[in-house]
Amino acid sequence: MKNWPITASIIAVLAVITMIGLGIWQLQRKVEKEAEIILLQSNFTKSPVTYPELGPVADDVLFRTSSVTCITVTNWRAISGSDAKGKAGYQYLADCQTGAEGPGALILAGVSDRPETKVNWTGGPVTGIITREPDHRTLIAKLFGPDIILRPMLVSGQGLGGLRAPKAPSIDSIPNDHLLYAIQWFIFAFAAAVIFIVAVRQKLKSSNRTD
């Protein structure tokens, strides 16, 4: 035992314990996310609510019907997405002014085949479903990066300004990959333990030959 790598063993054990802990935490998050999804699913049948101007979007208003009046469009941007029939294209997001001051509203106005379509819509009343603005961060950034506050977004129930109607928000857009993450952490822990044990056995064998 005199050749046993004590410091390396402590580091390896702490690493394995940390990975197992992260796996257990992901299993707990899975249960929490399943309860959240049940709540969100029921929101589709609830009465309309006032459009929230600021994020974060609370679970009790997400996927609820709402209306807002866009006084004027201050900015357009296009991102990849689908229309109500599932056809791929470019979703057009409008930053709208809703008053003299304030954050305004973000409207998903519709879908076009081209990324540079001139949208013939400058504002007006919009009725749709509340969701969150798209989050384009990578998976690593979502897991380990700082939390960001996503703006509320109103997905119009019809295409505006000549655009096709956008795909309606769906509960499927809420990811629940926590079981997969948990399995990954458990695999990492197992692999780290096996690699360490093999390395120590080889080291001890080598030390015994030289003694």
C-alpha positions in Angstrom: 0.0 0.0 0.0 3.0 2.3 0.3 2.8 3.0 -3.5 -0.9 3.7 -3.5 -1.6 7.2 -5.1 -3.4 8.8 -2.2 -3.8 12.3 -3.6 -5.0 11.0 -7.0 -7.4 8.7 -5.2 -9.0 11.5 -3.3 -9.4 13.6 -6.5 -10.9 10.6 -8.3 -13.3 9.8 -5.5 -14.5 13.4 -5.3 -14.9 13.6 -9.0 -17.0 10.4 -9.1 -19.1 11.5 -6.1 -19.7 14.9 -7.9 -20.8 13.1 -11.1 -23.2 10.8 -9.2 -24.6 13.9 -7.4 -25.2 15.6 -10.7 -27.0 12.5 -12.0 -29.3 12.4 -8.9 -30.0 16.1 -9.3 -31.0 15.6 -12.9 -33.4 12.9 -11.8 -35.0 15.3 -9.3 -35.2 17.9 -12.1 -37.0 15.3 -14.3 -39.7 15.0 -11.7 -40.1 18.7 -11.3 -40.2 19.2 -15.1 -42.9 16.6 -15.5 -45.1 18.4 -13.0 -44.4 21.7 -14.8 -45.4 20.1 -18.2 -48.8 19.0 -16.7 -49.4 22.6 -15.5 -48.5 24.0 -18.9 -50.7 21.6 -20.8 -53.7 22.8 -18.9 -52.9 26.4 -19.8 -54.1 25.9 -23.4 -57.7 25.6 -22.2 -57.7 28.5 -19.7 -59.1 32.0 -20.2 -57.1 34.8 -21.9 -54.7 36.8 -19.9 -53.0 40.2 -20.2 -49.8 40.1 -22.2 -46.8 40.2 -19.9 -44.4 42.9 -21.1 -41.4 41.7 -19.2 -39.7 38.3 -18.6 -39.4 35.9 -17.1 -42.6 34.4 -18.4 -44.4 32.7 -15.4 -45.7 29.2 -15.9 -49.3 30.3 -15.1 -49.4 32.5 -18.3 -47.2 30.5 -20.7 -49.3 29.0 -23.5 -52.3 31.2 -22.6 -54.2 33.2 -25.2 -53.6 37.0 -25.1 -53.9 40.1 -27.2 -51.7 43.2 -27.7 -51.9 46.3 -29.9 -48.7 47.0 -31.8 -48.6 50.7 -32.4 -45.6 50.5 -34.7 -42.9 47.9 -35.7 -39.5 49.1 -34.7 -37.5 46.1 -35.9 -37.9 42.9 -38.0 -35.7 39.8 -37.8 -36.0 36.4 -39.4 -35.2 33.0 -38.0 -35.7 29.5 -39.3 -39.0 27.9 -38.3 -42.2 26.3 -39.6 -45.6 27.5 -40.5 -49.0 26.1 -39.3 -48.9 23.3 -41.8 -45.4 22.2 -40.9 -43.7 23.7 -43.9 -40.2 25.0 -43.2 -39.3 28.6 -43.9 -38.4 31.7 -42.0 -40.3 33.0 -39.1 -40.6 36.8 -38.9 -40.3 38.4 -35.4 -41.5 42.0 -34.9 -40.3 44.2 -32.1 -43.4 46.4 -31.5 -43.9 49.6 -29.7 -47.0 49.4 -27.5 -47.0 52.8 -25.9 -45.0 56.0 -25.4 -42.6 54.1 -23.1 -42.0 50.6 -21.9 -40.5 47.4 -23.3 -43.1 46.9 -26.0 -44.0 43.5 -27.3 -42.3 40.7 -29.4 -44.7 39.3 -32.0 -44.2 36.2 -34.2 -46.0 37.6 -37.2 -45.8 34.7 -39.6 -43.6 32.6 -41.9 -42.1 33.2 -45.4 -40.1 31.0 -47.8 -37.4 33.7 -48.1 -35.2 35.4 -45.4 -35.5 38.8 -46.9 -39.3 39.1 -47.4 -40.8 42.6 -47.2 -43.6 42.3 -44.7 -46.6 44.6 -45.4 -47.5 45.0 -41.7 -46.8 48.1 -39.7 -48.8 47.3 -36.6 -52.3 46.8 -35.2 -54.1 44.4 -32.8 -52.7 40.9 -32.5 -54.3 37.9 -30.8 -52.2 34.8 -30.2 -50.6 32.5 -27.7 -47.9 33.5 -25.2 -44.6 31.8 -25.3 -40.9 32.7 -24.8 -38.5 34.2 -27.3 -36.2 31.6 -29.0 -33.2 30.6 -27.0 -30.3 30.1 -29.4 -27.7 29.2 -26.8 -25.8 25.9 -27.1 -26.6 23.0 -24.9 -23.4 23.5 -22.9 -24.2 27.2 -22.4 -27.7 26.3 -21.2 -26.4 23.7 -18.7 -23.4 25.6 -17.3 -23.7 29.2 -18.5 -25.4 32.0 -16.6 -29.2 32.1 -16.5 -30.8 34.6 -18.9 -34.2 36.1 -18.9 -36.1 35.3 -22.0 -38.7 37.9 -23.2 -42.3 36.9 -23.6 -43.4 36.5 -27.3 -46.9 36.4 -28.7 -47.3 33.9 -31.5 -50.0 35.3 -33.8 -52.9 33.1 -34.6 -52.8 34.2 -38.3 -50.2 35.3 -40.7 -49.7 39.1 -40.7 -48.8 41.3 -43.7 -48.9 38.6 -46.3 -47.0 36.0 -44.2 -48.3 32.4 -43.6 -49.7 31.6 -40.2 -46.9 30.4 -37.9 -46.7 27.1 -36.2 -48.7 27.3 -33.0 -46.8 26.8 -29.7 -46.8 23.2 -28.5 -46.0 21.6 -25.2 -43.4 19.6 -27.2 -41.3 22.7 -27.3 -40.6 22.3 -23.6 -37.6 20.0 -23.3 -37.4 17.3 -20.7 -34.0 15.7 -21.3 -33.1 15.3 -17.6 -33.3 11.5 -17.7 -30.8 11.5 -20.6 -28.5 14.0 -18.7 -28.7 11.8 -15.5 -27.7 8.7 -17.5 -24.8 10.6 -19.0 -23.5 11.7 -15.6 -23.8 8.1 -14.3 -21.9 6.8 -17.3 -19.2 9.4 -16.8 -18.9 8.4 -13.1 -18.6 4.7 -14.0 -16.1 5.4 -16.7 -14.0 7.6 -14.5 -14.0 4.9 -11.7 -13.0 2.2 -14.2 -10.2 4.3 -15.8 -8.8 5.2 -12.3 -8.9 1.6 -11.1 -7.1 0.3 -14.2 -4.5 3.1 -14.0 -3.8 2.3 -10.3 -3.5 -1.4 -11.0 -1.0 -0.8 -13.7 0.9 1.6 -11.5 1.1 -0.9 -8.6 2.2 -3.7 -10.9 4.9 -1.5 -12.3 6.0 -0.6 -8.8 6.1 -4.2 -7.6 8.4 -5.2 -10.5 10.9 -2.5 -9.6 10.9 -3.3 -5.8 
